[in-house]
């Protein structure tokens, strides 16, 4: 868990929308800042593609309230920021 909570690392999770709220809470408990950038990429490379840039706390809240059936990738860490993209 400590490696996942490294603020210098970027982590990619495939098909983790259902469990991400629990993981985010554990990461924050391990010291990962709550404002760590996060990106949810659903249905990548299809006409239904959706991207949501937020923080780990914001994404956890979104996935607690609503969760689509589209396949998704979750990316969190510095590379999820999108600065310059």
TORDOKE-44467 format. One record per atom (N, C-alpha, C): residue number from 1; atom name; residue in one letter; x, y, z. Coordinates in Angstrom, 1 decimal, padded with zeros to 4 digits. Example, Ala and Ser with C-alpha at 12.3 -4.5 7.8 and 13.67 -1.06 7.14 Angstrom:
<papas>
{papa 1 "N" "A" {013.2 -005.7 007.8}} {papa 1 "CA" "A" {012.3 -004.5 007.8}} {papa 1 "C" "A" {013.2 -003.3 007.8}} {papa 2 "N" "S" {012.8 -002.2 007.1}} {papa 2 "CA" "S" {013.7 -001.1 007.1}} {papa 2 "C" "S" {012.9 000.0 007.9}} 
</papas>
This chain:
<papas>
{papa 1 "N" "X" {000.8 -001.2 000.0}} {papa 1 "CA" "X" {000.0 000.0 000.0}} {papa 1 "C" "X" {000.9 001.3 000.0}} {papa 2 "N" "X" {002.0 001.2 000.7}} {papa 2 "CA" "X" {002.9 002.4 000.7}} {papa 2 "C" "X" {003.4 002.8 -000.7}} {papa 3 "N" "X" {003.6 001.8 -001.5}} {papa 3 "CA" "X" {004.1 002.1 -002.9}} {papa 3 "C" "X" {003.0 002.8 -003.7}} {papa 4 "N" "X" {001.7 002.4 -003.5}} {papa 4 "CA" "X" {000.6 003.0 -004.2}} {papa 4 "C" "X" {000.3 004.4 -003.7}} {papa 5 "N" "X" {000.7 004.7 -002.4}} {papa 5 "CA" "X" {000.5 006.0 -001.8}} {papa 5 "C" "X" {001.7 007.0 -002.0}} {papa 6 "N" "X" {002.6 006.6 -002.9}} {papa 6 "CA" "X" {003.8 007.4 -003.2}} {papa 6 "C" "X" {003.3 008.6 -004.0}} {papa 7 "N" "X" {003.4 009.8 -003.6}} {papa 7 "CA" "X" {002.9 011.0 -004.3}} {papa 7 "C" "X" {003.7 011.2 -005.6}} {papa 8 "N" "X" {004.9 010.6 -005.7}} {papa 8 "CA" "X" {005.7 010.8 -006.9}} {papa 8 "C" "X" {005.4 009.8 -008.0}} {papa 9 "N" "X" {004.6 008.8 -007.7}} {papa 9 "CA" "X" {004.3 007.7 -008.6}} {papa 9 "C" "X" {003.0 008.0 -009.3}} {papa 10 "N" "X" {002.8 007.4 -010.5}} {papa 10 "CA" "X" {001.5 007.4 -011.2}} {papa 10 "C" "X" {001.1 005.9 -011.3}} {papa 11 "N" "X" {-000.2 005.7 -010.9}} {papa 11 "CA" "X" {-000.7 004.3 -010.9}} {papa 11 "C" "X" {-001.9 004.2 -011.9}} {papa 12 "N" "X" {-002.0 003.1 -012.6}} {papa 12 "CA" "X" {-003.1 002.8 -013.5}} {papa 12 "C" "X" {-003.9 001.6 -013.0}} {papa 13 "N" "X" {-005.2 001.7 -012.9}} {papa 13 "CA" "X" {-006.0 000.6 -012.4}} {papa 13 "C" "X" {-007.0 000.3 -013.5}} {papa 14 "N" "X" {-007.1 -000.9 -014.0}} {papa 14 "CA" "X" {-008.0 -001.3 -015.0}} {papa 14 "C" "X" {-009.2 -002.0 -014.3}} {papa 15 "N" "X" {-010.4 -001.5 -014.7}} {papa 15 "CA" "X" {-011.7 -002.0 -014.2}} {papa 15 "C" "X" {-011.8 -001.9 -012.7}} {papa 16 "N" "X" {-011.5 -000.8 -012.1}} {papa 16 "CA" "X" {-011.5 -000.6 -010.7}} {papa 16 "C" "X" {-012.6 000.3 -010.2}} {papa 17 "N" "X" {-013.5 000.7 -011.0}} {papa 17 "CA" "X" {-014.5 001.7 -010.6}} {papa 17 "C" "X" {-015.3 001.3 -009.3}} {papa 18 "N" "X" {-015.6 000.1 -009.2}} {papa 18 "CA" "X" {-016.5 -000.4 -008.0}} {papa 18 "C" "X" {-015.7 -000.3 -006.7}} {papa 19 "N" "X" {-014.4 -000.6 -006.8}} {papa 19 "CA" "X" {-013.6 -000.6 -005.5}} {papa 19 "C" "X" {-012.8 000.6 -005.3}} {papa 20 "N" "X" {-012.7 001.6 -006.2}} {papa 20 "CA" "X" {-011.9 002.7 -006.0}} {papa 20 "C" "X" {-012.2 003.6 -004.8}} {papa 21 "N" "X" {-013.5 003.8 -004.4}} {papa 21 "CA" "X" {-013.7 004.6 -003.2}} {papa 21 "C" "X" {-013.0 004.0 -002.0}} {papa 22 "N" "X" {-013.1 002.7 -001.8}} {papa 22 "CA" "X" {-012.4 002.1 -000.7}} {papa 22 "C" "X" {-010.9 002.2 -000.8}} {papa 23 "N" "X" {-010.3 002.0 -002.0}} {papa 23 "CA" "X" {-008.9 002.2 -002.2}} {papa 23 "C" "X" {-008.5 003.6 -001.9}} {papa 24 "N" "X" {-009.2 004.6 -002.4}} {papa 24 "CA" "X" {-008.9 006.0 -002.2}} {papa 24 "C" "X" {-008.8 006.3 -000.7}} {papa 25 "N" "X" {-009.7 005.8 000.1}} {papa 25 "CA" "X" {-009.7 006.0 001.5}} {papa 25 "C" "X" {-008.4 005.4 002.1}} {papa 26 "N" "X" {-008.1 004.2 001.7}} {papa 26 "CA" "X" {-006.9 003.5 002.2}} {papa 26 "C" "X" {-005.6 004.3 001.8}} {papa 27 "N" "X" {-005.6 004.8 000.6}} {papa 27 "CA" "X" {-004.4 005.6 000.1}} {papa 27 "C" "X" {-004.2 006.9 000.9}} {papa 28 "N" "X" {-005.3 007.6 001.2}} {papa 28 "CA" "X" {-005.3 008.8 002.0}} {papa 28 "C" "X" {-004.8 008.5 003.4}} {papa 29 "N" "X" {-005.3 007.3 004.0}} {papa 29 "CA" "X" {-004.8 006.9 005.3}} {papa 29 "C" "X" {-003.3 006.6 005.3}} {papa 30 "N" "X" {-002.8 006.2 004.1}} {papa 30 "CA" "X" {-001.4 005.9 004.0}} {papa 30 "C" "X" {-000.5 007.2 003.7}} {papa 31 "N" "X" {-001.2 008.3 003.6}} {papa 31 "CA" "X" {-000.5 009.6 003.4}} {papa 31 "C" "X" {-000.6 010.2 002.0}} {papa 32 "N" "X" {-001.3 009.6 001.1}} {papa 32 "CA" "X" {-001.4 010.2 -000.2}} {papa 32 "C" "X" {-002.3 011.4 -000.1}} {papa 33 "N" "X" {-001.9 012.6 -000.6}} {papa 33 "CA" "X" {-002.7 013.8 -000.5}} {papa 33 "C" "X" {-004.1 013.6 -001.2}} {papa 34 "N" "X" {-005.1 014.1 -000.5}} {papa 34 "CA" "X" {-006.5 014.0 -001.0}} {papa 34 "C" "X" {-006.7 014.7 -002.4}} {papa 35 "N" "X" {-005.8 015.7 -002.6}} {papa 35 "CA" "X" {-006.0 016.4 -003.9}} {papa 35 "C" "X" {-005.1 015.9 -005.0}} {papa 36 "N" "X" {-004.6 014.6 -004.8}} {papa 36 "CA" "X" {-003.8 014.0 -005.9}} {papa 36 "C" "X" {-004.7 013.9 -007.1}} {papa 37 "N" "X" {-004.1 014.3 -008.3}} {papa 37 "CA" "X" {-004.9 014.3 -009.5}} {papa 37 "C" "X" {-005.3 012.8 -009.9}} {papa 38 "N" "X" {-006.5 012.7 -010.5}} {papa 38 "CA" "X" {-007.1 011.4 -010.9}} {papa 38 "C" "X" {-007.8 011.6 -012.2}} {papa 39 "N" "X" {-007.7 010.6 -013.0}} {papa 39 "CA" "X" {-008.4 010.6 -014.3}} {papa 39 "C" "X" {-009.2 009.3 -014.5}} {papa 40 "N" "X" {-010.4 009.4 -014.8}} {papa 40 "CA" "X" {-011.2 008.3 -015.2}} {papa 40 "C" "X" {-011.4 008.3 -016.7}} {papa 41 "N" "X" {-011.0 007.3 -017.4}} {papa 41 "CA" "X" {-011.1 007.2 -018.8}} {papa 41 "C" "X" {-012.0 005.9 -019.1}} {papa 42 "N" "X" {-013.2 006.2 -019.7}} {papa 42 "CA" "X" {-014.2 005.1 -019.9}} {papa 42 "C" "X" {-014.3 004.9 -021.4}} {papa 43 "N" "X" {-014.5 003.7 -021.8}} {papa 43 "CA" "X" {-014.7 003.3 -023.2}} {papa 43 "C" "X" {-013.7 003.9 -024.2}} {papa 44 "N" "X" {-012.5 003.9 -023.8}} {papa 44 "CA" "X" {-011.4 004.5 -024.5}} {papa 44 "C" "X" {-011.3 004.0 -025.9}} {papa 45 "N" "X" {-011.1 004.9 -026.8}} {papa 45 "CA" "X" {-011.0 004.7 -028.3}} {papa 45 "C" "X" {-012.3 004.2 -028.9}} {papa 46 "N" "X" {-013.4 004.5 -028.3}} {papa 46 "CA" "X" {-014.7 004.2 -028.9}} {papa 46 "C" "X" {-015.5 005.5 -029.0}} {papa 47 "N" "X" {-016.5 005.6 -029.8}} {papa 47 "CA" "X" {-017.3 006.8 -029.9}} {papa 47 "C" "X" {-018.0 007.2 -028.6}} {papa 48 "N" "X" {-018.0 006.3 -027.6}} {papa 48 "CA" "X" {-018.6 006.6 -026.3}} {papa 48 "C" "X" {-017.6 007.0 -025.3}} {papa 49 "N" "X" {-016.3 007.3 -025.7}} {papa 49 "CA" "X" {-015.3 007.6 -024.8}} {papa 49 "C" "X" {-015.6 008.8 -023.9}} {papa 50 "N" "X" {-015.3 008.7 -022.6}} {papa 50 "CA" "X" {-015.6 009.8 -021.7}} {papa 50 "C" "X" {-014.3 009.9 -020.8}} {papa 51 "N" "X" {-013.9 011.2 -020.5}} {papa 51 "CA" "X" {-012.8 011.4 -019.6}} {papa 51 "C" "X" {-013.3 012.3 -018.5}} {papa 52 "N" "X" {-012.9 012.0 -017.3}} {papa 52 "CA" "X" {-013.2 012.9 -016.2}} {papa 52 "C" "X" {-011.9 013.1 -015.4}} {papa 53 "N" "X" {-011.4 014.4 -015.4}} {papa 53 "CA" "X" {-010.2 014.8 -014.6}} {papa 53 "C" "X" {-010.7 015.4 -013.3}} {papa 54 "N" "X" {-010.2 014.9 -012.2}} {papa 54 "CA" "X" {-010.6 015.3 -010.9}} {papa 54 "C" "X" {-009.4 015.0 -009.9}} {papa 55 "N" "X" {-009.8 014.8 -008.7}} {papa 55 "CA" "X" {-008.8 014.4 -007.6}} {papa 55 "C" "X" {-009.2 013.0 -007.2}} {papa 56 "N" "X" {-008.4 012.3 -006.3}} {papa 56 "CA" "X" {-008.8 011.0 -005.9}} {papa 56 "C" "X" {-010.0 011.1 -005.0}} {papa 57 "N" "X" {-010.2 012.2 -004.2}} {papa 57 "CA" "X" {-011.4 012.3 -003.4}} {papa 57 "C" "X" {-012.6 012.6 -004.3}} {papa 58 "N" "X" {-012.4 013.4 -005.3}} {papa 58 "CA" "X" {-013.5 013.7 -006.2}} {papa 58 "C" "X" {-014.0 012.5 -007.0}} {papa 59 "N" "X" {-013.0 011.7 -007.4}} {papa 59 "CA" "X" {-013.4 010.5 -008.2}} {papa 59 "C" "X" {-014.0 009.5 -007.3}} {papa 60 "N" "X" {-013.5 009.4 -006.1}} {papa 60 "CA" "X" {-014.2 008.4 -005.1}} {papa 60 "C" "X" {-015.6 008.8 -004.9}} {papa 61 "N" "X" {-015.9 010.1 -004.7}} {papa 61 "CA" "X" {-017.2 010.6 -004.5}} {papa 61 "C" "X" {-018.1 010.4 -005.7}} {papa 62 "N" "X" {-017.6 010.6 -006.9}} {papa 62 "CA" "X" {-018.3 010.4 -008.1}} {papa 62 "C" "X" {-018.7 008.9 -008.3}} {papa 63 "N" "X" {-017.7 008.0 -008.0}} {papa 63 "CA" "X" {-018.0 006.6 -008.2}} {papa 63 "C" "X" {-018.8 006.0 -007.1}} {papa 64 "N" "X" {-019.0 006.7 -006.0}} {papa 64 "CA" "X" {-019.9 006.3 -004.9}} {papa 64 "C" "X" {-021.3 006.6 -005.3}} {papa 65 "N" "X" {-021.5 007.8 -005.9}} {papa 65 "CA" "X" {-022.8 008.3 -006.3}} {papa 65 "C" "X" {-023.3 007.7 -007.6}} {papa 66 "N" "X" {-022.5 007.5 -008.6}} {papa 66 "CA" "X" {-022.9 007.0 -009.9}} {papa 66 "C" "X" {-021.7 006.3 -010.5}} {papa 67 "N" "X" {-022.1 005.2 -011.2}} {papa 67 "CA" "X" {-021.1 004.4 -011.9}} {papa 67 "C" "X" {-021.7 003.8 -013.1}} {papa 68 "N" "X" {-021.1 004.1 -014.3}} {papa 68 "CA" "X" {-021.6 003.6 -015.5}} {papa 68 "C" "X" {-021.1 002.2 -015.7}} {papa 69 "N" "X" {-021.7 001.5 -016.7}} {papa 69 "CA" "X" {-021.3 000.1 -017.0}} {papa 69 "C" "X" {-020.2 000.1 -018.0}} {papa 70 "N" "X" {-019.7 001.3 -018.5}} {papa 70 "CA" "X" {-018.6 001.3 -019.5}} {papa 70 "C" "X" {-017.3 000.8 -018.8}} {papa 71 "N" "X" {-016.5 000.1 -019.6}} {papa 71 "CA" "X" {-015.2 -000.3 -019.1}} {papa 71 "C" "X" {-014.3 001.0 -018.8}} {papa 72 "N" "X" {-013.5 000.9 -017.8}} {papa 72 "CA" "X" {-012.8 002.1 -017.5}} {papa 72 "C" "X" {-011.4 001.9 -016.9}} {papa 73 "N" "X" {-010.5 002.9 -017.1}} {papa 73 "CA" "X" {-009.2 003.0 -016.5}} {papa 73 "C" "X" {-009.2 004.1 -015.5}} {papa 74 "N" "X" {-008.6 003.9 -014.4}} {papa 74 "CA" "X" {-008.4 005.0 -013.4}} {papa 74 "C" "X" {-006.9 005.2 -013.4}} {papa 75 "N" "X" {-006.5 006.5 -013.5}} {papa 75 "CA" "X" {-005.1 006.8 -013.4}} {papa 75 "C" "X" {-005.0 007.9 -012.3}} {papa 76 "N" "X" {-004.1 007.7 -011.4}} {papa 76 "CA" "X" {-003.9 008.7 -010.3}} {papa 76 "C" "X" {-002.4 009.0 -010.1}} {papa 77 "N" "X" {-002.1 010.2 -009.8}} {papa 77 "CA" "X" {-000.7 010.6 -009.7}} {papa 77 "C" "X" {-000.5 011.8 -010.6}} {papa 78 "N" "X" {000.8 012.2 -010.6}} {papa 78 "CA" "X" {001.2 013.4 -011.4}} {papa 78 "C" "X" {000.8 013.3 -012.9}} {papa 79 "N" "X" {000.9 012.2 -013.5}} {papa 79 "CA" "X" {000.6 012.1 -014.9}} {papa 79 "C" "X" {-000.9 012.2 -015.2}} {papa 80 "N" "X" {-001.7 012.1 -014.2}} {papa 80 "CA" "X" {-003.2 012.2 -014.4}} {papa 80 "C" "X" {-003.6 013.7 -014.4}} {papa 81 "N" "X" {-002.7 014.6 -014.1}} {papa 81 "CA" "X" {-003.0 016.0 -014.0}} {papa 81 "C" "X" {-003.4 016.6 -015.3}} {papa 82 "N" "X" {-002.8 016.2 -016.4}} {papa 82 "CA" "X" {-003.3 016.8 -017.7}} {papa 82 "C" "X" {-002.7 018.1 -018.0}} {papa 83 "N" "X" {-001.8 018.6 -017.1}} {papa 83 "CA" "X" {-001.2 020.0 -017.4}} {papa 83 "C" "X" {-000.4 019.9 -018.7}} {papa 84 "N" "X" {-000.7 020.8 -019.6}} {papa 84 "CA" "X" {000.0 020.8 -020.8}} {papa 84 "C" "X" {-000.6 019.9 -021.9}} {papa 85 "N" "X" {-001.7 019.2 -021.5}} {papa 85 "CA" "X" {-002.3 018.3 -022.5}} {papa 85 "C" "X" {-003.4 018.9 -023.2}} 
</papas>
